[in-house]
Amino acid sequence: MTDGLLLRVLKAVVRAAWALEYGVRRGARRLARRPAYALAGACGGCARCCEKPTIAAGPILWRLPWSRRVFLAWQRRVNGFALVEADPTMRTFAFRCGHFDWATRRCDSYASRPFMCRDYPRALLDQPWPELFPTCGYRPLAPNAAAAREALARTGLSEAEREALERKMFLR
């Protein structure tokens, strides 16, 4: 199910709006000097992020039925996402992507993919403890990783204990 011209144009406009809004949030975070994780590694092509895209919903979207209907209709029509599961405890919607080819593990509309797909896993780096898929080639890296590794090296921890801590603290 490849996107037609109208859908590609609509997605490009929405991507531009999201990029602007996301850039403003990033700029505000930098001004506040809130440390963020850096992104290390590279995509290994496992496509785990494409198997079941999940979107966290804000309280307004979750609680107002009409806004939820509009949101889900948008995801279905524009992004090609079919709702699979709604988790009220986490306020998330999980989808099956109509553009994901399970045989080749590729997107058939890669050039016009949604912003959430373009920004994975970068969007997770805003979280206090980002969790990526175990098979993902990317990994979060703490902004003070080198200094923290040096400090851990001066402790009396064994090599195995130090390596385990470095992994848990996103220092490698």
C-alpha positions in Angstrom: 0.0 0.0 0.0 2.2 2.9 -1.2 1.1 6.4 -0.7 -0.4 8.5 -3.5 0.7 12.1 -4.3 -2.0 13.8 -2.1 -1.1 11.6 0.9 2.7 12.3 0.4 2.1 16.0 0.3 -0.2 15.9 3.4 2.4 13.9 5.3 5.2 16.4 4.2 3.2 19.3 5.6 2.5 17.5 8.9 6.2 16.4 9.1 7.2 20.1 8.7 4.9 21.2 11.5 6.1 18.4 13.8 9.7 19.2 13.0 9.2 22.8 13.9 7.4 22.0 17.2 10.0 19.4 18.1 12.8 21.9 17.3 11.2 24.4 19.6 11.0 21.8 22.4 14.7 20.8 21.9 15.7 24.5 21.9 13.9 25.1 25.2 15.5 22.0 26.7 19.0 23.3 25.7 18.2 26.8 27.1 17.1 25.1 30.4 20.4 23.2 30.2 18.6 20.0 30.9 21.0 17.2 29.9 19.7 14.8 27.3 21.0 11.5 26.1 23.0 11.4 22.9 22.2 8.8 20.3 25.0 6.3 19.6 25.2 3.4 17.2 23.4 2.9 13.9 20.3 1.2 12.7 20.9 -2.5 12.2 17.7 -3.0 10.2 16.0 -5.3 12.7 12.6 -3.5 12.1 11.4 -4.2 15.6 10.2 -0.6 15.8 8.0 -1.2 12.7 6.3 -4.4 13.9 4.0 -2.6 16.4 4.3 1.2 16.5 3.1 2.6 19.7 2.0 6.1 20.5 1.7 7.6 24.0 -1.5 9.7 24.3 -1.8 12.8 26.5 -4.6 13.0 29.1 -6.9 15.1 26.9 -6.6 12.8 23.9 -7.1 9.8 26.1 -10.2 11.1 28.0 -12.1 12.9 25.3 -13.8 10.4 23.0 -14.2 12.8 20.0 -10.5 13.7 20.1 -9.5 10.0 20.4 -11.8 9.2 17.3 -10.2 12.0 15.3 -6.7 10.8 16.3 -7.4 7.2 15.4 -9.0 8.1 12.1 -6.0 10.2 11.2 -3.6 7.3 12.1 -5.8 4.9 10.0 -6.2 7.0 7.0 -3.1 9.1 6.7 -0.4 6.9 8.4 -2.0 3.5 7.5 -2.0 2.4 11.1 -4.7 -0.1 12.3 -5.4 0.0 16.0 -4.4 -3.3 17.6 -4.4 -2.5 21.3 -5.2 0.4 23.7 -3.5 0.3 27.1 -5.3 2.6 29.6 -2.7 2.1 32.3 0.1 3.4 30.1 -2.2 5.6 27.9 -0.8 4.1 24.8 -2.2 3.0 21.4 -0.4 0.1 19.6 -0.9 -0.2 15.9 -0.2 -2.6 13.0 1.4 -0.6 10.1 -0.1 -1.2 6.7 3.1 -0.1 5.1 5.3 -2.7 6.8 6.1 -5.7 4.7 6.7 -8.7 7.1 8.5 -10.7 4.4 11.1 -8.1 3.5 10.9 -6.3 6.9 10.8 -3.0 5.0 8.5 0.0 4.7 6.8 0.3 1.3 6.4 4.1 1.8 9.7 4.9 3.4 10.1 8.3 1.8 6.7 9.5 3.2 6.8 7.7 6.5 5.3 9.5 9.6 7.4 11.7 11.8 7.3 9.2 14.7 8.9 6.7 12.4 11.6 9.1 11.2 12.4 10.2 14.8 12.7 6.8 16.4 14.6 6.3 18.7 15.6 10.0 19.0 12.3 10.8 20.5 12.9 8.4 23.4 16.1 10.3 24.4 13.9 12.9 26.2 12.8 10.3 28.7 14.6 10.0 32.0 15.4 6.3 31.3 15.0 5.6 27.6 14.3 1.9 26.7 15.2 0.7 23.2 14.6 -2.7 21.8 17.3 -5.1 22.8 18.1 -5.8 19.1 18.2 -2.1 18.2 21.6 -1.0 16.9 21.1 2.4 18.5 21.7 3.1 22.2 21.4 6.1 24.5 24.6 7.6 25.7 24.7 9.8 28.8 26.1 13.3 28.2 28.8 12.8 30.9 29.7 9.2 29.9 33.5 9.7 29.7 33.7 11.4 33.1 31.4 8.8 34.7 33.4 5.9 33.3 36.6 7.4 34.7 35.0 7.9 38.1 33.7 4.2 38.1 37.3 3.1 37.2 38.6 4.6 40.4 36.1 2.7 42.6 36.9 -0.7 44.1 34.4 -2.5 41.8 35.3 -5.6 39.9 35.5 -5.4 36.1 32.2 -7.2 35.7 30.4 -5.0 38.2 31.8 -1.9 36.5 30.7 -3.0 33.1 27.2 -3.9 34.3 26.9 -0.4 35.9 28.2 1.3 32.7 25.5 -0.5 30.6 22.7 0.4 33.1 23.8 4.0 33.3 24.1 4.3 29.4 27.9 5.0 29.6 28.9 2.7 26.7 
